[in-house]
Structures are given as structure tokens and as C-alpha cells.
Amino acid sequence: KQKNPNQEPFHQAVEEVFMSLDPFLAKNPKYTQQSLLERIVEPERVVMFRVTWVDDKGQVQVNRGYRIQMNSAIGPYKGGLRFHPTVDLGVLKFLAFEQVFKNALTTLPMGGGKGGSDFDPKGKSDAEVMRFCQAFMTELYRHIGPDTDVPAGDIGVGGREIGFLYGQYKKIRNEFTSVLTGKGLAWGGSLIRPEATGYGTVYFAQSMLETRGDSFEGKRVVVSGSGNVAQYACEKAIQLGAKVLTVSDSNGFVLFPDSGMTEAQLAALIELKEVRRERVSTYAKEQGLQYFEGQRPWGVKCDIALPCATQNELDENDAKTLLGNGCFVVAEGANMPSTLGAVEQFLKAGILYAPGKASNAGGVATSGLEMSQNAIRLSWTREEVDERLFNIMKAIHESCLKYGKEGDKVNYVNGANIAGFVKVADAMLAQGI
Ligand code: NDP
């Protein structure tokens, strides 16, 4: 903590992993050799750079860009780019650290990285976003490559931004390679990639439910967020017969009737967010739904909660409220949405709780599948990619069971942390310091 001041989210992520590892390391001391733990928390490389661009009024704007190349023991660095005003070193190091273990869990050969900028795409014109993305890539291009580091989207970076970033990389490098994932279908993208994180989160929750002979059918589901992950978590939950009761953004949440969100309402949400780039308050007005300004959705009575917005959006009190209302499944679509206090509550209650690094790994896994398709210059069908995603989520669930069984319960936090760690640690030990 002294070495990395003001990086609270990073400390939190490391603490959670190390708490899981403690008893495991006591039984497996080989993993404390070669200063392995000291090495694993230190990024292999951090790049910070100036991004200057011109806004629509002709003013020069200055932002800060980052790329954290955290760990390449099992493959090229891989992880998204986040454009949001809260982005700083502490946020990106937490995300890069989580990404290392998550990528190891996917069964695919990908190291961990993360990057982004404090640039806020909200309220910017398409032309401004394009100029920013071009300026960002004009520096980033020299640090990445299809066999070195392959960024993707995250908060604030969707299909539009990936397009502008990819266009600039191609112009500078004069090569058409798999240097970014989340590309458009016509130019190297994979079917199911937009859906993958949300679908994967629901597939993981489905596997957890199956351990208790249960399913999504008829369950009340509370979702936070309304971006990429939230949208497709809603879609899959609806397809499996669940009733989605809420979506939200950082201003408030929307409540659907007891019968749940319909497919037509989901289509309208996707159009509002992705085409018109409006707030959910506008959505509630247009759909005649109740809207709760300044509130999060965790007070709504449910069986399953899917936090799909951002880090630390669900605290200890929210966890108590959810448990008090009978919620017995929590699967994280976002990265670290639950605070340490909330996680403690879920584990103590013995509910089915999946940490993001296990349940939201479907996004990066499908990015890995996009890289494979690019490498063989073929595109797989929707069914083929979806089936691979489904099987990967099942395999991640199995890994969590392998390392997380505690009597007749499963601690998915320990399971995911230990399974991811073992793979990366074995590779690091084999490769020397
Ligand atoms: P989007 O930008 O598409 O959506 C983000 C959503 O989260 C929006 O509804 C946004 O609301 C809300 N949000 C963002 N910041 C805050 C905040 N400070 N407080 C409350 N709500 C907030 O991003 P994604 O859907 O891609 O990402 C959501 C989460 O999932 C992130 O944690 C991301 O790291 C994680 N994730 C994403 C993957 C992917 O493939 N996209 C893969 C794995 C994890 P608002 O518009 O008000 O900001």
C-alpha cells in the first residue's frame, strides 16, 4: 500500500485474491518461491501518455491515456479499454490484476492487461469521439500488436470507439491484424461478441442453479446498469424464462411490472442506449415505467441479482437488503461490483455468489475466439461461437468447484482465485524470474 498510494481499488482487488490464497499457500509453499507473490502484483509494464485532440469549438483538449501490461505468462496481454472520468492508475491496475486471473480461467492462452483514459464520451459528438480515439491510438499503437497486447472495449468503449481506434491503427501500421477485439462483423469481428459477457454471466448463474437442481424459469431478476453487459444479461435471462425487474444507470433505476421486461422493451432499451445515447430516465418516461432517481435497484425483492454496471456499486447494506428479501443467487457481470463487506455477507449466508472474474469471463473468452477466427481467417457461425462460450462458462464453473468446495457448499471466490492463480503461477515458475 505504501508503494502504491491512492490506489484503493487495486488494494481491494489484491486483498480479495490474497485472502483466498492464504490457506492454499500454506499447504502449497512452492507458490511462495522466487518472490512470486511480489512479482504477480507488479505490472510488467505501465505506459502513461498525453492525448491531445481538438473539440468541435476548435479548443485543444488534453486527456491522459494508459495501458497496464500486467502479466504475459500464459499469452499476449489482453483486456479492455475504459473511457470514463473516474479512470486513474488505481482503477486500471485493479482491472488489469483481475484480468490476469479471469483470462487464465477461460482456458484460452491470454495474459492480462487493461487501459483507457479519463476522457468522457458522454455528451461528445461522433466527430469528437473519433478525433479523441485517433489521438489515443497515435500513441498506443507502438505498445500493442496481435501477438503482444490486444485491447478491447469496456465502459465507454463500444463498437463505435473500437471502429475509430482500429481505423487509426490500420492507417499507421498498414496491416489488417487482430490487434483489437470487439470489431464490427464486416471487418473481423465475431458473432456473439457483443452478447458474450451478459450471456456468459447468465450461463454461469445457470450452472450454479443446476447444482441445486434449480433454473432461471420464473425467477425474479434484478439487473443494474443498462450498457452492453446489462442488455445481454437481460436478453438471456428473459430467454430462459426469468422476469427481469430493473435496469439502471448512474442516475437512477427503472422498475418493470411483476411480469418483467418484455423482448420489445429490451429492443427499445438497446436502441435508446446505443443509437440515441439517452439516459434510462428518458426510457422510463417513454415506456411509462416507474423511475427512481438517485437510487440503486438492490431494494427490489428478487431471487437473483446481476450487478452489471461498475465497481463497488453494491455495499454491505445493499447485500443485507438483498439477503433479507430472499435473494439467493448473485452473479457479477461487472468487475468487482460488490464491496469486500458485501462479499462477506454473501459468503456468510452461503448463497450462490459468483465473483466477476468467473462469471463475466465470457466477454474476454469470446474475444479470444475472435482472435482465433482472425488467425485462421474464417468466421464461425453464431451457434458455434455460442456453444463454445457456453462450454467455456461450464469449464470455469467446474474449475471453481475444483478449488472452492467447502463441505456441501461452494466458495466461488476461493475457487476462482485459486484456479486462476495456479495456472499463471505455474507458468511464471516455469519461465523463471
Ligand atoms: P457500458 O459503458 O456499456 O455500460 C456501463 C453501465 O454502467 C452504464 O449503465 C453506466 O451508466 C453504468 N455506470 C458506469 N459508471 C457508473 C458509476 N460510476 N455508477 C453507476 N453506474 C455506472 O459498459 P459495459 O456494459 O461494457 O461494462 C459494465 C461492467 O462490466 C464494467 O464493470 C466492465 O468492466 C464489466 N465488463 C465488461 C465486459 C464487456 O465485454 N463489455 C467484459 C467483462 C466485464 P452511466 O451511463 O450512467 O454511466
Boltz pocket constraint, residues with backbone or C-beta under 6 A from the ligand:
constraints:
  - pocket:
      binder: B
      contacts: [[A, 153], [A, 154], [A, 155], [A, 156], [A, 157], [A, 158], [A, 193], [A, 197], [A, 225], [A, 226], [A, 227], [A, 228], [A, 229], [A, 230], [A, 248], [A, 249], [A, 250], [A, 251], [A, 308], [A, 309], [A, 310], [A, 311], [A, 313], [A, 333], [A, 334], [A, 335], [A, 360], [A, 361], [A, 363], [A, 364]]
      max_distance: 6.0
